[in-house]
Amino acid sequence: MDHEVVVFKAYPFKEGQKIRIEDSPRSGDWEVMKVTDHKVTLGCPISKKQMVWSRFCYLVEEKLLPWPQV
C-alpha cells in the first residue's frame, strides 16, 4: 500500500549565497560564508556577526526579494 510521504533533503549551500530563513529561531537574512560536509558558516549582513551551525536548511522556494530586509 502506498502512502503520502514527505521527503526532506539538505540544501546544497554554496558560498556567497544570500538566503532568508523564516519560521525558525535562526530567522533573518544571511550570507553563506563557508560550507563543509557537516557545518555551514552564515554571516549577518547587518551586524556582521558570523555563526557556525550544523547544516540544517531545506529548500522551500526560490524568489527575487530585496535583501537584506531591514
N, C-alpha and C positions, 0 to 999 in steps of 0.2 A: 504494500500500500504506500503510495506517495504522500508526502506531507509538504506543506509550505515551510521552507527553511530559510532563515535569514543568514546570509554568508557575509562575514567581515574579512577584509584583507587590510594589512598595514599599508599605509600610504607611502609610496616611494619618494620621500623627501629629496629635494635637490638644493644644494647650496645656492643662496641668492633668491630663493622663492619668497614672495610676500604672501603671508597667509593670515586668515582671520579665524579664530577659534570661537565658537558660540556654544552656549549651554554647558559650560564647564568652569571649574574654579580657575582654569588657565585662560579664560576667555579674554579676547582682545586681539590686537594686531601685532604680528611678529614677523621677523625676517629669519629665515633659516641660515644660520651661520656655519654649522658643521654637522655632518652626518656620519655616523659609524654604523656597524651592524646592529648595535644594541641601544645606542644613545643618539639624541638629537639636541643640538645647542641652538636655542632660539634667542634672538635679540629684540628688545623692545625699542621701536623707533622713537619713542618719546623720552623715556628715562635713560636709554642706552644700556640698561641692565641686561645681562645675559644669564639665561637659565639652562641647565643641562638636565634633561629628563630622559627616561626610557621612552623608546618610540611608542606612540600611543594613538595617533590620529587615524581616522578613516575618512575617505573621500565621500562627501555628500553631494556637492555640486561645485562647478567652476563658473564664475561670472565676473564681469568687469565691474569694479567698485572703486570709489575714491579710497585711497589708502595713504597714510593711516587715517583712521576715523577719529576725529578729535571731538 
